[in-house]
Amino acid sequence: MKTITLAPAKIIILGEHFCVHGAPALSMAINLYSKVEVEDLNQKKLQIFSENLNVLGEYVEGKFLPVIGGLESRKIVEPIRLAVEATLNMLGEVEKGFKVKVNSKIPVGVGLGSSASIAVSTIMAIAANLGFKLSKEEVCKIAFEAEKYVHFKPSGIDHTTITYGGLILFKEGKLVKQIQPKKDLTFIVGNTGIRRSTGVLVKEVDKLKEEKRSLMVKMLADIEKLVFEGLDALESGNLKFLGEILDKNQEMLSNIGVSHWKLEELIDTARKAGALGAKLTGGGGGGCMICLTEDKDTSRVAEALKKVSKEIYIVKMDKYGVKVLV
Ligand code: MEV
């Protein structure tokens, strides 16, 4: 039997890094997807294959055999294995074997939640293959196990956004509220092409928090205020104000040291070309930035960003989150 699932990528609109320390954040699932196909095998073996990520790895009796992509490929396949095992443990089906095929259009290691998206699609596909329909809450619980492997201390915002879809207010590991923006939102994502580890950046912010406790307390209060102003702007359709808030959040991210000169170049380009506001998204240190545009300005801003980015994506909200297709 074959099951196929699809899960979106995500952008963090406001509040990354600070959400690891308990502040609220706003994030949105976007229309870039990872697709996972699962077939059951008649032996206890796990085969993980992805043509576009260039990996084929097998786990037989706990041993990892890299077939394509060498030992390096383990970084990509291990979180998928963890997602499979955690799902099987939860469902009490530990003796089963599977072939997992991943096809992801989400760039890896640049802050768009590629690992969380693949983990969430895998969890849903394995469960569906075994005839179970997991609740979104159950999917999040399992996905957290895989995310702990990839990131140092994940807040859970990536897999929660990807599982539920839409635009969410997130705080302390949980979805607080699903938000209905009054206006249709268009963001342009600019990729610097610089891959980095979110875990390393999260650790650096942790260190800063230890060294400058009172500064961090103030910043956590500031971001909370910004996030709630952003929420009002979204619900009242005041995109100009939302743009200004994105800019203020970028200043804070830059102050805690998670920006990068290339990100600043893309952000500056977007603002000069007429974006309403721009900031890095996700872990920073490279990776991606986002900017908010009005429809009349989108193609002009996109053209300007193309000249300085590795690639750009014009993205809209994905309303559904993870889905079982077949
Ligand atoms: C990663 O998309 C967002 C961070 O805040 C880390 C996390 O929340 O787990 C940097």
Boltz pocket constraint, residues with backbone or C-beta under 6 A from the ligand:
constraints:
  - pocket:
      binder: B
      contacts: [[A, 12], [A, 15], [A, 16], [A, 17], [A, 18], [A, 19], [A, 20], [A, 111], [A, 113], [A, 151], [A, 153], [A, 154], [A, 155], [A, 156], [A, 157], [A, 158], [A, 198], [A, 202], [A, 281], [A, 282], [A, 283]]
      max_distance: 6.0
